[in-house]
């Protein structure tokens, strides 16, 4: 089987039914053959009475191909999950839950939202390496909207109707490399330094504007540039282009983001940006992360809403 579909017709050819989806998922989850999650034994037999389920020949634990993954306990067909992953990974701007409900013929918005949210959780590589080399670091504010109100927000660094966001992007041969984005409580040195420490390799050169929160960043070579009358996008062109594209995407796809799950949407934007040159390969990556990500219940997924 091909590593991943490179076009929509190829996707349809590779995954015409549940058996093909299950086989592909099995290959991704156990590339070296089945391994029992309980005892580590390598031998099992497929059960005829339970779809896509294996019983360990040593401890007799039964494990389905979706058990312990983001698809755990889902009543949706695997084909729906595959279509959703393909659309979210390969569309240049992604797809909203409203659009996904219509495209996949799902019965409710809740089902579509859960599908999108669970896949979005799997868009962060747990083993990703920190940014390296020369990076641009800057902060911005994302205007948010409430349930029944349009996007709003104050001016400048005001927190009124906004969420503070910090970003860093690698600059490789005068072109953007990998990206990181994160919500932060404020623009203080504590918030900015914590982001840099979590996302940037030791010894990188960090180019910033003259904001007072940046000096003293841990274990980096800091290059501050006082903006003055010069346009900020001239001093830090790539991170400002990222911020511009992020805000355009948020308005175009979601008609403005709500505060509740902003970090998850930032992770989605980063996933797609970092794979912008290999969108179809991103489909396999997303499924790969999905089988290593532990499952989450509906209550776990809406927990940020309660805190918001």
Secondary structure, DSSP 8 states (H G I E B T S, - for coil): --SS-SSHHHHHHH-SSHHHHHHHHHHHHTTTS---TTT----EEE-SSSTTEEEETTT--EEETTTTSTTTT--S-HHHHHHHHHHHHHSTT---HHHHHHHHT-S-HHHHHHHHHHHHHTTS-TT---B-SEEEEEEEEEEB--TTS-----STT--TTEEEEEEEEEEETTEEEEEEEEE-S-SSHHHHHHHHHHHB-TT-EEEEES-TTSTT-TTSEEEEE--TTS-HHHHSHHHHHHHHHHHHHHHHHHSSB-GGGHHHHHHHHHHHHHTTT-HHHHHHHHHHHHHHS----HHHHTHHHHH-
